[in-house]
Amino acid sequence: KHCGQENCMGYKLDEGANWVREERLHEAEALAERRGEALNGAARLLDYISRRTDDGWARMGELKHYKRLLASINDQAREGAILARAAIDPEEAKERG
């Protein structure tokens, strides 16, 4: 979201974030992309582990833990993707405030 003032070079990543310069905006976009890739990799690993429980590889308590962790990772990845899109897409940034 751009500040909207004449000659302003500031961008806002999210409603609660501080204004940043364009270079920082690009850094934040790259960080969000790397974070999303890392979270996706972790989610795939946890999905594999949870499927292995069918073979008796892990105890039922571990399966519940893995499923909770997987849900948390999916939530974080979704939030990161929304933030990255809002930083890139001006229309979505307007909708978010």
N, C-alpha and C positions, 0 to 999 in steps of 0.2 A: 504494500500500500504506500503510495507516494504521499508526501505531506500536503501537496496541493497548493502550496504557496509559490508565488512567482520566484524564479531563480533558486528554488529549493532543491538540494541534491540528496535529501534524506528519504529513506524508505523505512517502513515499519513492517516487521515480520509477522507480528501478531498483535492482538488488542492490548495485551499486557506488556509488550516488549518496548524497548527504547528505540528511538530513531537511529538508523545506521546509514553510513555512506554506501554507495553502490558496490564498492569493492567488498565490503563486509556482507552485503546481500548475497553476492556470488559465493563467498566463503560459506555462508550459512546454507545456501542451496546445495553446495557440494557436500557439506557435512551431513545434511539431511539425507542425501542420496546414499552416502557411504553407510550411514546408520541403518537405513532401510535395507541395504544389501546384507549387512551383518545380522540384523534381526531376522531376515528371511532365511539366511543360512542356519541360524540357531533354531528357528522354527522347523525347518526341514529335518535337522538332526533329532529334535525332540519327537517329531512325528515318527521317524524311523524307530526310535527307542520305544515309543508307546506301541507300535505295531509288533515289535519283538516280544512284547509281553504275552502275546497269543501263544508263543512257543514255551511259555513258562520261564522266560529269561529274567523277569523281574517280579518282585512281590506286588500284590494288589495295592498296598500302601504307596509304593513307588509310582505306580501307574497314576494314582490320584494326584500325586505331587507333580509328575510330568505334565498331566493335563492342565493343572492350574498354572504352571509355568508357561506352557504353550499358549494358553488364553491370554496371559499377561503380555507375552511377546507379541501376539497378534494385535492387541490393543495399542501397544507402543508403536508398532509399525504403521498402523492405521493413522494414529495421531501425527506421526512424522510425515506421512504422505500428504495429509491434509495441510500441514504447515508448509511443506515444500510447494504444493500446488498454489497455495494462497500467496506465497512469495513470488511465484512466477506468473500467475494468472491475475491480471489487474481486476477483471470482472469478479472473480471469486473473492478477491480481497475487499472489493466494495460491498459485496453481500455480507461478508463477515464483520463489517463495521470499520 
